[in-house]
Amino acid sequence: MDLQGRVALITGASSGIGYATALRLAEVGADIAIGYSRKEQAAHVLAEHIRKMGRRALTVQADLGESAQVHALVDATETGLGPIDILISNAGMGNRKRLEELTLEEWDQTMHVNLRAAFVLAQRITPGMRQRGWGRVIFISSVAAFTGGIVGPHYAASKAGLLGLTHSLSASLAPHPTPVCCQADRRPQASWWHVFLLAGWASRKTWLKPS
């Protein structure tokens, strides 16, 4: 795998799968924008680690529930590192609630962070990928999208929405070539299998185009 000169934006990169994936992409040459919400110290530790590997790293705090901050995250990345070649939309939230316990505000907040932010990021970033003729978009979903899971209907619906977004974008972007993939994770902690799979998708040179 060789991602020399590529810029990757990873949301939710201060812990778990996002953290480990950032390290792996840096190992194969990518410069990394570390998107985070609350874990500032962990984000800075990761950035320092990446810089010691000889790659550029940038930390950007953003509340993905606010569309203006999603746009600001992209602006900061492009200003600090350059055009974004790889988007890994990994950040997510979901407090465990039964249907009768959910408020409309909790439903909306989960949708905004887990689904709307992914849409806004793709809408902002993929035109540049198309223009340059290279890009990778990876959404991190969940098996709850298929099974309903145990967190609640808000979480399952938001993660299922990522599958629909992936299907729609993959058909329209693949010819450029800008493949769009979706990883359905089953647990929040990182595993090396997940990390190598994500890095492999990001660096793959050839893709099948839909007929």
C-alpha positions as CSV (number, residue, x, y, z in Angstrom):
1,M,0.0,0.0,0.0
2,D,1.3,3.4,-0.9
3,L,-0.6,6.6,-0.1
4,Q,2.4,9.0,-0.4
5,G,1.2,12.6,-0.8
6,R,-2.5,11.8,-0.1
7,V,-4.5,13.7,2.5
8,A,-7.0,11.8,4.6
9,L,-9.7,13.3,6.8
10,I,-10.9,10.9,9.5
11,T,-13.7,11.9,11.9
12,G,-13.8,10.4,15.3
13,A,-10.1,9.8,15.1
14,S,-9.2,10.4,18.7
15,S,-10.1,6.9,19.8
16,G,-10.9,3.3,18.6
17,I,-11.1,2.5,15.0
18,G,-10.5,6.1,13.9
19,Y,-7.3,6.4,15.9
20,A,-5.9,3.0,14.7
21,T,-6.9,3.7,11.1
22,A,-5.1,7.1,11.2
23,L,-1.9,5.5,12.4
24,R,-2.1,2.8,9.7
25,L,-2.8,5.3,6.9
26,A,0.1,7.4,8.1
27,E,2.3,4.3,8.0
28,V,1.6,4.0,4.3
29,G,2.3,7.6,3.5
30,A,-0.9,9.6,4.0
31,D,-1.0,13.0,5.8
32,I,-3.8,13.0,8.4
33,A,-6.5,15.4,9.5
34,I,-7.7,14.2,12.9
35,G,-11.3,15.2,13.5
36,Y,-12.4,14.9,17.1
37,S,-15.2,16.2,19.4
38,R,-14.1,15.9,23.0
39,K,-10.9,13.9,23.4
40,E,-8.5,16.8,22.7
41,Q,-5.4,15.3,24.5
42,A,-5.7,12.0,22.7
43,A,-6.0,13.8,19.4
44,H,-2.8,15.8,20.0
45,V,-1.0,12.6,21.1
46,L,-2.0,10.9,17.9
47,A,-0.9,13.9,15.8
48,E,2.5,14.0,17.5
49,H,2.9,10.2,16.8
50,I,2.1,10.7,13.2
51,R,4.5,13.6,12.9
52,K,7.3,11.5,14.3
53,M,6.6,9.1,11.4
54,G,7.5,11.8,9.0
55,R,3.9,12.7,8.0
56,R,1.9,15.8,8.4
57,A,-0.9,15.8,11.0
58,L,-3.6,18.3,11.9
59,T,-6.1,18.2,14.8
60,V,-9.5,19.8,14.2
61,Q,-12.2,20.0,16.9
62,A,-15.8,19.9,15.5
63,D,-19.3,19.2,16.8
64,L,-20.6,17.2,13.8
65,G,-24.2,17.8,15.0
66,E,-23.7,21.4,13.7
67,S,-23.5,21.7,9.9
68,A,-21.4,24.9,10.1
69,Q,-18.8,23.1,12.1
70,V,-18.7,20.2,9.6
71,H,-18.0,22.8,6.9
72,A,-15.3,24.4,9.1
73,L,-13.7,21.0,9.6
74,V,-13.3,20.7,5.8
75,D,-12.0,24.2,5.5
76,A,-9.4,23.8,8.2
77,T,-8.2,20.5,6.6
78,E,-7.8,22.0,3.2
79,T,-6.1,25.1,4.5
80,G,-3.7,23.1,6.7
81,L,-3.0,20.0,4.5
82,G,-4.4,20.6,1.1
83,P,-7.2,18.9,-0.9
84,I,-8.8,15.9,0.7
85,D,-8.2,12.6,-1.1
86,I,-9.6,10.2,1.4
87,L,-12.6,10.7,3.6
88,I,-13.3,8.2,6.5
89,S,-16.5,9.2,8.2
90,N,-16.2,7.3,11.4
91,A,-17.6,9.5,14.1
92,G,-20.9,8.4,15.6
93,M,-23.0,8.6,18.7
94,G,-25.9,6.7,20.2
95,N,-27.1,6.6,23.8
96,R,-29.0,3.4,24.6
97,K,-32.7,4.2,24.6
98,R,-36.0,2.3,24.0
99,L,-38.5,3.7,21.6
100,E,-40.7,5.0,24.4
101,E,-37.8,6.7,26.1
102,L,-36.5,8.6,23.0
103,T,-37.1,12.3,22.7
104,L,-37.4,14.0,19.3
105,E,-34.2,16.0,20.2
106,E,-32.3,12.8,20.9
107,W,-33.5,11.3,17.6
108,D,-32.5,14.5,15.6
109,Q,-29.1,14.7,17.3
110,T,-28.2,11.1,16.5
111,M,-29.3,11.6,12.9
112,H,-27.3,14.8,12.6
113,V,-24.0,13.3,13.9
114,N,-24.3,9.8,12.4
115,L,-25.9,10.5,9.0
116,R,-26.2,14.2,8.1
117,A,-22.6,14.9,8.9
118,A,-21.5,12.1,6.5
119,F,-23.7,13.6,3.8
120,V,-22.4,17.1,4.3
121,L,-18.8,15.9,4.2
122,A,-19.3,13.9,1.0
123,Q,-21.2,16.8,-0.6
124,R,-18.3,19.1,0.2
125,I,-15.3,16.8,-0.6
126,T,-16.3,14.6,-3.5
127,P,-16.5,17.4,-6.2
128,G,-12.8,17.9,-5.7
129,M,-12.1,14.2,-5.9
130,R,-14.0,14.0,-9.2
131,Q,-12.1,17.0,-10.6
132,R,-8.7,15.4,-9.7
133,G,-9.7,12.0,-10.8
134,W,-8.9,10.2,-7.6
135,G,-10.7,9.8,-4.2
136,R,-11.8,7.4,-1.6
137,V,-14.9,7.7,0.6
138,I,-15.5,5.2,3.5
139,F,-18.5,5.4,5.9
140,I,-18.4,3.4,9.2
141,S,-21.8,1.9,9.8
142,S,-22.9,-0.9,12.1
143,V,-24.4,-4.3,12.0
144,A,-27.3,-2.6,13.8
145,A,-28.2,-1.3,10.3
146,F,-29.1,-4.9,9.5
147,T,-30.3,-6.3,12.8
148,G,-31.6,-3.4,14.7
149,G,-29.0,-3.8,17.4
150,I,-29.4,-3.1,21.1
151,V,-28.7,0.7,21.2
152,G,-32.1,1.8,19.9
153,P,-34.1,2.7,16.8
154,H,-32.4,6.1,16.5
155,Y,-29.0,4.5,16.2
156,A,-30.1,1.6,13.9
157,A,-31.9,4.0,11.6
158,S,-29.0,6.4,11.3
159,K,-26.6,3.6,10.5
160,A,-29.0,2.1,8.0
161,G,-29.1,5.5,6.3
162,L,-25.4,5.3,5.7
163,L,-25.9,2.1,3.7
164,G,-28.4,3.9,1.4
165,L,-26.0,6.9,1.1
166,T,-23.2,4.5,0.1
167,H,-25.3,2.8,-2.6
168,S,-26.4,6.2,-4.1
169,L,-22.9,7.7,-4.1
170,S,-21.0,4.7,-5.2
171,A,-23.0,4.4,-8.5
172,S,-22.5,8.1,-9.3
173,L,-18.9,8.5,-8.2
174,A,-17.3,5.2,-9.3
175,P,-16.6,6.2,-12.9
176,H,-14.4,9.1,-11.9
177,P,-12.9,7.0,-10.1
178,T,-14.0,7.7,-6.6
179,P,-15.3,4.5,-5.0
180,V,-17.5,4.7,-1.9
181,C,-17.5,1.9,0.6
182,C,-19.3,1.2,3.9
183,Q,-17.9,-0.8,6.8
184,A,-20.5,-2.3,9.1
185,D,-18.7,-2.6,12.5
186,R,-20.1,-4.8,15.3
187,R,-18.2,-3.3,18.2
188,P,-16.8,0.1,19.1
189,Q,-13.2,-1.0,19.8
190,A,-10.6,-1.2,17.0
191,S,-9.3,-4.5,15.7
192,W,-6.4,-5.0,13.3
193,W,-8.7,-6.7,10.9
194,H,-10.8,-3.5,10.7
195,V,-7.8,-1.3,10.4
196,F,-6.1,-3.2,7.6
197,L,-9.4,-3.6,5.7
198,L,-10.0,0.2,5.8
199,A,-6.4,1.0,4.8
200,G,-6.7,-1.5,2.0
201,W,-9.9,0.1,0.7
202,A,-8.3,3.5,0.9
203,S,-5.2,2.5,-1.1
204,R,-6.7,0.1,-3.6
205,K,-5.6,1.1,-7.1
206,T,-8.4,-0.6,-9.2
207,W,-12.1,-1.0,-8.6
208,L,-14.9,-2.6,-10.5
209,K,-17.3,-0.1,-12.0
210,P,-21.1,-0.8,-11.9
211,S,-22.5,-2.0,-15.2
